[in-house]
Amino acid sequence: MRARSVVALAVLAALLASEGCASAARVASSDSFAFPIDSVRTESLAPGIVHRSIRMATGPWAIEVLAVTLDRCTTALAVKGVASSEGRERTSVLLTRLADSASVLGGVNADFFSFTPPGVPTGVLVARGRMLSPPSSRPVFAVDSLGVPHILVLQRTADTLVPFHPIEAVGGRPVIVRDGQVSTEATDTNAFATTRHPRTAVGITTDGHLLLVVVDGRQPSFSVGMSLAELADLMRGLGAHEALNLDGGGSTTMVARDPASGELRIVNRPSDKAGERPVGDALAVVRRC
């Protein structure tokens, strides 16, 4: 079934390459998929930044995607909201607060975090070149001084990081797509990997474009979530050559700017009954020019 799913999602990626309602209609009417595609809704948030809402009847799955062309005007920023590694806040609040000083187009929750002390990321956090939490053995999404995105493991040497000191970095686990293939970590048999949960992921395409993706879950009539292997298949189908799983479950949140009003809004359905969960950090997309 997974092989058929990969083929189906590869077709989906090709169809998503074109913009607007016409592509959504072709996806919805296509019989080439291993499972039904209800709809794909596309809206442009700014030049080179597109938000897509994908609905798949099998699952069912509700998927939100921010596809971003990184350039001199558009970049990704790690967001903590305070000057230390401690503290938790909702993703929407973190991004709204950032919008006071930057043109925020959207973003997602980022790293896993501890509850004692509260909100400390489990991996490295670097914001504007300043390291707020140190690296661990876990992988990270990082942006170097040239604005190039990477997924890798960083190590600390005195007050700097190697193989390079990033301008921005957030942690996650595990790497689910490596060199265009589903990773062995994604196909692990532990419950974290095999159980369908709400998921958040970041991906990098072969040409260096950025994909921020959330899959809602724990809502049987709406979206059941994905295993890590299913998430890896999705990321590959959307064009990711490398992809990293971020914190999921009740933390899974995507925020995007409304093209009409300019307001930041939550575009997915967080699974906690209390609503959006406070998190340790977030990953934002901002426009600088």
C-alpha positions in Angstrom: 0.0 0.0 0.0 2.8 2.4 0.8 4.4 2.0 -2.7 1.0 3.0 -4.2 0.7 5.9 -1.8 4.1 7.2 -2.8 3.1 7.1 -6.5 -0.1 8.8 -5.7 1.6 11.6 -3.7 4.2 12.1 -6.4 1.3 12.7 -8.8 -0.1 15.1 -6.3 3.1 17.0 -6.1 3.2 17.4 -9.9 -0.4 18.6 -9.9 0.3 21.1 -7.1 3.1 22.6 -9.1 0.5 24.7 -11.0 -1.4 27.4 -9.1 -5.1 28.2 -8.6 -8.4 26.4 -8.7 -7.8 24.6 -11.9 -5.1 22.4 -10.3 -7.4 21.7 -7.4 -10.2 20.5 -9.8 -7.7 18.2 -11.7 -6.6 16.7 -8.4 -10.2 16.1 -7.2 -11.2 14.4 -10.5 -8.1 12.3 -11.0 -8.4 8.5 -10.8 -4.6 8.1 -10.6 -4.5 8.0 -6.8 -4.3 5.0 -4.5 -6.8 6.8 -2.2 -9.4 9.6 -2.8 -8.4 13.2 -2.9 -11.3 15.4 -1.8 -9.9 18.8 -2.6 -6.8 21.0 -2.8 -7.4 24.7 -2.1 -4.6 27.1 -2.9 -4.0 30.7 -1.9 -1.0 32.9 -2.4 0.2 34.7 0.7 3.0 36.7 -1.0 5.3 36.3 -3.9 6.8 32.8 -3.6 4.7 31.8 -0.6 1.7 29.5 -1.1 -0.7 28.0 1.4 -2.5 24.8 0.4 -5.3 22.9 2.2 -5.5 19.3 1.1 -8.3 16.9 2.1 -7.9 13.2 1.6 -10.9 10.9 2.1 -8.8 7.9 3.0 -7.7 8.3 6.6 -9.4 10.8 6.6 -6.6 13.4 6.5 -6.7 17.2 6.7 -3.3 18.6 5.6 -2.0 22.1 5.6 1.1 23.1 3.6 3.1 26.3 3.4 5.4 26.1 0.3 8.0 28.8 0.5 10.6 30.1 -2.0 13.5 31.2 0.2 15.4 34.2 -1.2 16.9 37.5 -0.1 13.4 38.7 0.8 11.9 35.6 2.5 13.4 33.5 5.2 12.6 31.3 8.2 13.0 32.5 11.8 13.1 30.5 15.0 10.7 32.0 17.6 10.9 31.7 21.3 9.3 35.0 22.5 11.5 35.4 25.5 15.2 35.9 26.1 15.8 32.5 27.7 15.1 28.9 26.9 12.3 28.5 29.4 8.6 29.3 29.0 5.7 28.2 26.9 3.3 30.1 24.6 0.9 29.3 21.9 2.2 29.3 18.3 -0.3 31.9 17.3 0.8 34.2 20.1 4.5 33.7 19.3 3.9 34.6 15.6 1.6 37.5 16.4 4.2 39.0 18.8 6.9 38.6 16.1 4.6 40.4 13.7 5.2 43.6 15.7 8.7 43.7 14.3 8.6 41.6 11.1 6.2 40.8 8.2 5.1 37.3 9.2 3.5 35.2 6.5 2.9 32.1 8.6 4.6 29.3 10.6 4.2 26.2 12.7 5.1 24.9 16.1 8.6 23.5 16.3 10.7 21.5 18.8 9.6 19.1 21.5 10.0 20.6 24.9 10.3 19.7 28.6 7.8 20.4 31.3 10.4 20.7 34.0 11.7 23.3 33.6 8.8 24.4 31.5 9.1 25.0 27.7 12.8 24.3 27.4 13.4 22.8 23.9 14.8 19.3 23.8 17.2 20.2 21.0 19.1 23.3 20.0 17.4 26.6 19.6 19.2 29.4 17.7 17.4 32.7 17.0 19.2 35.5 15.0 22.5 33.8 15.7 22.1 33.5 19.4 22.0 30.1 20.9 19.2 29.9 23.5 19.4 26.1 24.2 22.4 23.8 23.4 22.5 21.0 20.9 21.8 17.4 21.7 22.3 14.3 19.5 19.0 15.0 17.8 18.7 16.5 14.3 17.7 20.1 13.6 16.4 22.3 10.9 18.9 25.2 10.5 19.4 28.2 8.2 23.0 29.2 7.5 24.4 32.7 7.1 23.6 32.6 3.3 20.0 31.8 4.0 20.4 28.1 2.9 18.3 25.6 4.8 19.7 22.3 6.2 18.6 19.3 8.2 21.5 17.9 10.2 23.0 17.3 13.6 24.9 20.1 15.2 27.6 19.8 17.8 28.9 22.4 20.2 32.5 23.6 20.3 33.0 26.2 23.1 30.5 29.0 22.2 29.9 28.0 18.6 28.3 25.2 16.7 29.8 22.9 14.0 29.8 22.1 11.1 28.5 25.7 11.1 26.9 28.2 13.4 23.4 28.8 12.1 21.5 32.0 12.0 18.3 30.2 12.9 17.8 26.6 14.2 15.0 24.5 15.8 15.2 20.9 16.8 13.0 17.9 16.1 13.1 14.1 15.7 13.5 12.0 13.8 14.6 12.7 10.2 11.9 11.0 8.2 13.2 11.7 4.6 16.9 11.5 3.8 18.3 11.9 0.3 14.8 11.6 -1.2 14.1 8.3 0.5 11.9 7.3 3.6 14.4 7.0 6.5 14.8 3.9 8.6 13.7 6.0 11.6 10.4 6.7 10.0 9.7 2.9 9.6 10.6 2.1 13.2 8.2 -0.3 15.0 7.9 1.7 18.2 4.5 3.2 19.1 5.7 6.8 18.5 6.4 5.9 14.9 3.5 3.6 14.1 0.6 5.3 15.9 -1.4 7.9 14.0 -1.0 11.2 15.7 -1.3 14.9 14.7 2.0 15.7 13.0 4.1 18.7 12.1 7.1 18.5 9.7 9.6 20.7 7.9 11.0 19.7 4.5 13.5 20.9 2.0 13.2 20.3 -1.7 16.1 19.6 -4.0 16.2 23.3 -5.1 16.2 24.5 -1.5 12.6 25.5 -1.2 10.9 25.1 2.2 7.8 23.0 3.1 6.0 23.5 6.4 3.3 20.8 6.8 0.8 19.9 9.5 -1.6 16.9 9.5 -4.5 17.1 12.0 -5.3 14.1 14.0 -7.3 12.5 16.9 -10.5 13.7 15.2 -12.0 10.6 13.6 -14.7 12.3 11.4 -12.2 15.0 10.3 -8.6 13.8 10.4 -7.0 10.8 12.1 -3.3 11.8 12.0 -0.5 9.9 10.4 2.3 7.4 11.4 5.8 8.6 10.7 6.0 6.4 7.6 2.8 8.0 6.2 4.1 11.4 7.0 7.4 10.6 5.3 5.5 9.4 2.2 3.5 12.7 2.3 6.6 14.8 2.5 8.3 12.9 -0.4 5.1 13.3 -2.5 5.1 17.1 -1.8 8.7 17.3 -3.1 10.8 17.0 0.1 14.3 15.7 -0.5 15.0 16.0 3.3 12.4 16.2 6.0 12.3 16.4 9.8 9.4 15.5 12.1 8.7 18.3 14.6 6.6 18.2 17.8 3.1 16.8 17.1 0.0 15.8 19.0 -1.8 18.7 20.7 1.2 21.0 19.8 0.5 20.7 16.0 -0.5 24.2 14.8 -0.1 26.1 11.6 -0.7 29.9 11.4 -1.0 31.7 8.1 -1.7 35.3 7.1 -5.2 35.9 5.7 -4.6 37.3 2.2 -7.7 39.5 2.5 -7.5 40.9 6.0 -3.7 40.5 6.6 -4.4 39.0 10.0 -2.6 35.9 11.2 -5.0 33.0 11.8 -4.8 29.3 12.8 -5.6 27.3 9.6 -5.7 23.8 11.1 -7.7 22.2 13.9 -5.5 21.6 17.0 -6.5 18.4 18.7 -6.6 19.4 22.4 -10.1 19.9 23.8 -8.8 23.1 25.4 -7.6 24.4 22.0 -4.2 25.4 20.9 -1.4 24.1 23.2 1.4 26.4 24.5 4.7 25.2 23.1 8.4 25.7 23.6 9.2 27.4 20.3 8.0 28.0 16.7 9.3 28.3 13.2 8.1 31.4 11.3 8.3 32.5 7.6 8.9 36.2 7.3 9.1 38.6 4.3 11.8 41.3 4.6 11.3 43.3 1.4 
